[in-house]
Amino acid sequence: MNIGFISTWFERGAAYVTKSYIDALRKNHNVFVYARGGEKFAKGDPVWDLPYVTWGLKLSGTKINYRHFRKWILTNKIEVLFFNEQRDIDIIAYVKKEFPFIKIGAYVDYYKEDSLGDFLLYDFLICNTKRHYSVFKNHPQCYYVPWGTDTDLFRPKTKKGKGTTFFHSAGMSLRKGTKLLIDAFIEGKLYEKANLIIHSQLDLEKTLNVKLNELMKYNITIIQQTVTAPGLYHMGDIYVYPTTLDGLGLTIYEALSCGLPVITTNNGPMNEVVTNEVGRLVEVEKYYSRSDGYYWPLSICNKESLINEMNYYIINKDKIPQFRKKAREYAVTKLNWKDRYKKINEIFLNTKILANNVDYQAIINKQKQVRFSELKRALLRNLPDNIVNIIKN
């Protein structure tokens, strides 16, 4: 089959998810990527700018120009489309209306209470966590495929440096609990017996209002750069990840595969993977809704609990080699992504195109109205107040 993936496509977690599905399918099928242009392009980057990749037009969010997309479908004779975190659903309606013979699937990650019905447009869904599956299990073709990682790529290496070192990846997001971790490390005086290394693709001085030079006094090292897989896990002994919200928690799997026990939030989907056998779970102090209305609430870790769980590894530093060995064994036996290849191929091959009575044109028209309203609001924001009042009156 000719399978087309629609995804963000540069150095970030969502693109690695897409890449993992491509790895699972490319041996038996022809694969193509339509790189959505809402965030960033990796044109010219040899890791991402590959022969099977087509770069979409630079539009905001997950918007896609249908004419450009349609040409890509026809050129590559696409038979199955697989969308990763697609929020603008009118593109699915366009395809369904013109190409009813193309099967369309989705990787489930982002959804709100009022967007659950949108997923009925897809012929099949794949959920990589039990939490996602609990929401969509009544879809006619919804499948739970536990997430995994490339245990050959993410493997243990000899750590450089002495002493107990905690490692944290902030990535490109402020929801990983990075500020809470810094505060806990300093307030708990963990710096007296351990080191903390934080890797970020963001400028933390601006986003978290911290001074990097000041943090160095507390044995906290900040590395701000983009690093391709397998990343910098080899710099630490324990991975600490007090995230407030995750659709998957990609780095948890990678860290375990690299032989790092994981300290993380005692909430789904993190606690679907991490147990006291391979890490420690931090108590949640409070929950609250996210401003964009995402289906699941944010979970804020209790600082004292985080300090205690980190202290556990400082107190038991002589057992860290044993902990690391268990983490790696767990990843190899339970989290090997290649073990999912057969099931993924079966889903893409054997699922059916679902018949429905959806009015695709109505969806298209509704989205056009939404975008017109967005454009109107944007224009009004940039006009002088006296002109705005004249228009409104």
Long-range contacts (C-beta under 8 A, 24 or more apart in sequence): 1-29, 1-30, 1-79, 1-80, 1-348, 1-349, 2-29, 2-30, 2-32, 2-76, 2-77, 2-78, 2-79, 2-80, 3-29, 3-30, 3-31, 3-32, 3-78, 3-79, 3-80, 3-81, 3-82, 3-348, 4-31, 4-32, 4-33, 4-34, 4-72, 4-73, 4-76, 4-78, 4-80, 4-81, 4-82, 5-31, 5-32, 5-33, 5-34, 5-82, 5-84, 6-33, 6-34, 6-36, 6-64, 6-81, 6-82, 6-83, 6-84, 6-86, 7-33, 7-34, 7-35, 7-36, 7-83, 7-84, 7-85, 8-35, 8-36, 8-38, 8-39, 8-40, 8-84, 8-85, 9-33, 9-35, 9-36, 9-41, 9-42, 9-48, 9-53, 9-55, 10-39, 10-40, 10-41, 10-42, 10-45, 10-48, 11-42, 11-45, 11-47, 11-48, 11-201, 11-226, 11-228, 12-39, 12-171, 12-172, 12-201, 13-171, 13-248, 13-250, 13-251, 14-84, 14-85, 14-109, 15-48, 16-229, 16-250, 17-84, 17-107, 17-109, 17-128, 17-248, 17-250, 18-84, 18-107, 20-149, 20-150, 20-337, 21-82, 21-107, 21-344, 23-150, 23-337, 24-337, 24-338, 24-340, 24-341, 24-344, 24-345, 25-344, 25-345, 25-348, 28-345, 29-348, 30-76, 32-72, 32-76, 32-78, 34-64, 34-69, 34-72, 36-62, 36-64, 38-62, 38-63, 47-228, 61-87, 61-88, 62-86, 62-87, 62-88, 63-88, 64-88, 64-91, 66-91, 66-94, 69-94, 70-94, 70-98, 73-99, 73-102, 78-102, 79-103, 80-104, 80-105, 80-348, 81-105, 82-106, 82-107, 82-348, 83-107, 83-122, 84-109, 85-109, 85-110, 87-115, 88-367, 89-118, 89-121, 89-363, 89-367, 90-363, 90-364, 90-366, 90-367, 90-368, 92-121, 92-122, 93-121, 93-358, 93-360, 93-361, 93-363, 93-364, 93-367, 94-360, 94-364, 96-121, 96-358, 96-360, 97-360, 97-361, 97-364, 100-353, 101-353, 102-353, 103-351, 103-352, 103-353, 105-347, 105-348, 105-351, 108-132, 108-135, 108-136, 109-247, 109-248, 110-247, 110-294, 111-135, 111-294, 111-295, 112-292, 112-293, 112-294, 112-295, 113-293, 113-295, 114-293, 116-295, 120-356, 120-358, 121-356, 121-358, 121-363, 123-351, 123-352, 123-353, 123-354, 124-347, 124-351, 126-344, 126-347, 128-248, 129-247, 129-248, 129-268, 129-269, 129-272, 130-268, 130-269, 130-272, 131-268, 131-269, 131-272, 131-296, 132-247, 132-269, 135-295, 140-354, 141-351, 141-352, 141-354, 143-343, 143-347, 145-340, 145-343, 145-344, 145-347, 146-340, 147-248, 147-250, 147-253, 147-335, 147-337, 148-253, 148-335, 148-336, 148-337, 148-338, 148-339, 148-340, 149-250, 149-253, 149-254, 149-256, 149-257, 149-331, 149-335, 149-336, 149-337, 150-229, 150-257, 150-337, 150-338, 151-257, 151-331, 151-332, 151-335, 151-336, 151-337, 151-338, 153-229, 153-230, 154-229, 154-230, 154-231, 154-233, 154-253, 154-254, 154-257, 154-258, 154-331, 155-230, 155-257, 155-258, 155-259, 155-328, 156-234, 156-258, 156-259, 156-324, 156-328, 157-233, 157-234, 157-258, 158-234, 159-234, 159-235, 159-236, 159-237, 160-234, 160-235, 161-195, 161-235, 163-193, 163-194, 163-195, 164-193, 164-194, 164-195, 164-237, 164-238, 164-313, 164-314, 164-317, 164-320, 165-194, 165-195, 165-196, 165-197, 165-235, 165-236, 165-237, 165-238, 166-190, 166-194, 166-195, 166-196, 166-197, 166-236, 166-237, 166-238, 166-239, 166-240, 166-263, 166-310, 166-313, 167-196, 167-197, 167-198, 167-199, 167-232, 167-233, 167-235, 167-236, 167-237, 167-238, 167-239, 167-240, 167-255, 167-260, 168-196, 168-197, 168-198, 168-199, 168-239, 168-240, 168-241, 169-198, 169-199, 169-200, 169-231, 169-232, 169-239, 169-241, 169-251, 170-198, 170-199, 170-200, 170-201, 170-202, 170-204, 171-200, 171-201, 171-202, 171-251, 172-201, 172-202, 173-202, 174-202, 174-207, 174-208, 175-243, 175-244, 175-245, 175-246, 175-298, 176-241, 176-242, 176-243, 176-244, 177-241, 177-242, 177-243, 177-244, 177-265, 177-301, 178-204, 178-208, 179-208, 179-210, 180-242, 180-300, 180-301, 180-303, 180-306, 181-240, 181-242, 181-306, 182-208, 182-210, 182-215, 182-220, 183-303, 184-242, 184-303, 184-306, 184-307, 184-310, 185-218, 185-220, 185-310, 186-218, 186-220, 187-303, 187-307, 188-307, 188-310, 188-311, 190-307, 190-310, 190-311, 190-314, 191-218, 191-219, 191-220, 193-314, 194-219, 194-310, 194-313, 194-314, 195-219, 195-220, 195-221, 196-220, 196-221, 196-240, 197-221, 197-223, 197-232, 197-235, 197-236, 198-222, 198-223, 199-223, 199-227, 199-231, 199-232, 200-224, 201-225, 201-226, 229-254, 230-254, 230-258, 233-258, 233-260, 234-258, 236-260, 237-313, 237-320, 237-324, 238-262, 238-263, 238-310, 238-313, 238-320, 238-323, 239-263, 239-279, 240-264, 240-306, 240-310, 241-265, 241-270, 242-282, 242-301, 242-306, 243-270, 244-298, 244-299, 244-300, 244-301, 245-290, 245-294, 245-296, 245-297, 245-298, 245-299, 246-270, 249-273, 253-331, 253-335, 255-327, 256-327, 256-328, 256-330, 256-331, 256-335, 257-328, 257-331, 257-332, 257-335, 258-328, 259-324, 259-325, 259-327, 259-328, 260-324, 260-327, 261-313, 261-320, 261-323, 261-324, 261-326, 261-327, 262-327, 263-306, 263-309, 263-310, 263-313, 265-299, 265-301, 267-299, 268-296, 273-335, 277-326, 277-330, 278-323, 278-326, 278-327, 278-330, 279-327, 280-309, 280-312, 280-313, 281-309, 282-306, 282-309
